[in-house]
């Protein structure tokens, strides 16, 4: 009976994750149907644990190249320590640099477990940002740069998830920001560089314990102006498994 419950709840988590991914991809692919010229888009995410500890938060993003309404290339930046360097209760190494691993968006949503996942919107981006993300991903996956939770901007001794993503086009100090506020800072930075423009101002709440998605509802905090902040597009995705930063 216990095993049946676990299998059922796990299947619900997977259904919720795939529903979110299919919705995100379909909405992007519908934007430029019929265009033979490549179009570029990005989505940004964060997750946070119930206790709000920095070690339980994460910032990550996906960059997509679309031709004639179809995604022909996806670049995910989701930088975490190698699994063997994460301790019990998903404790992250605070001061030491350790080998890192770049995850796909699908892997990261499973890692998030029961943490609150926020999607920070969809954006049309310049080709230069897409190519910067490609180079950053290749560099991260080369093994030349380790993971370091307490990292500074433009560090060559190790970067955390925030600076791994910012490094697609540069880097800035983010202080004590983490989770939602850190992802907001990444979005604001790319907007300030005039590398992307918002294309979706809806807020959709998704619960992984549900089989279907609720209706979209208007959002009062869109990124129509570069200096607006805070939790502005997609609030909560929930599930039942423990995750890590």
C-alpha positions, 0 to 999 in steps of 0.5 A: 500500500505504501509503495502504491501511494509513493508511485501514485504521488510520483506519477502526479509529480511527473505529470505536473512537470511535463504539463509545465514544460509542454505549456512553456514550449508550446507558447514559445513555438507559437510566437513566430510560426512561419518565420524562417529567420531564427528567433531567440527566447529565454525563460528564467526560474528560481526555487526556494525551500520553506525555511528560506535558507540560501542553501535551499535556493536555486537560480536557473534558466533556459535559452531557446532557438526557434525556426519556423515555430519549432525549437531547434536548440535549447541551452539550459544553465542550472549550476549545482555541485556534483551530487557527491558533494551535497550532504545530508538534508541537501546541505551545500558546501559553503566555503570550499570550491567543489566540482560542479554539474550543469543540469537540464531544466527537466532535471532541475525541476525534479531536483526541486522536489517540494520547494516552491518553483517560480517562473520569472517569465518568457523573454525575446532575446538577442542572438548575442545573449543566446550565443553567450549562454551557449559559450557559458554552458560549454565553459561550465561543462568543461570542468575548468570552473568549479562550484562555490556557493559563496562566490563573488562576481567575475570570480575564476575560483568558483561560481554559484548558480547566480553567477553561472547564469549572469556569466552569459554576458558579464557579471555583477555583485548580487550581495546576499540575494538568493532564490527569487530575488537572485533570479530577479537580479539576473533578469534585471541585469539582462534587461538593463543590457537591452539584450531581451524584452518581455513577451508574457505578462501573465501569472499562472499558478501550477500545483504539481498535486493537480492533474490540470493547470488552472486559468491564467490570471493578470499580473500586476508586476510585469517587466514593462519597465526595467526597474520593476522587481519582485515575483513578477510572473509565474508563482508556485509549483509544488511537489512532494520530494526533497530537493537541493539548491 
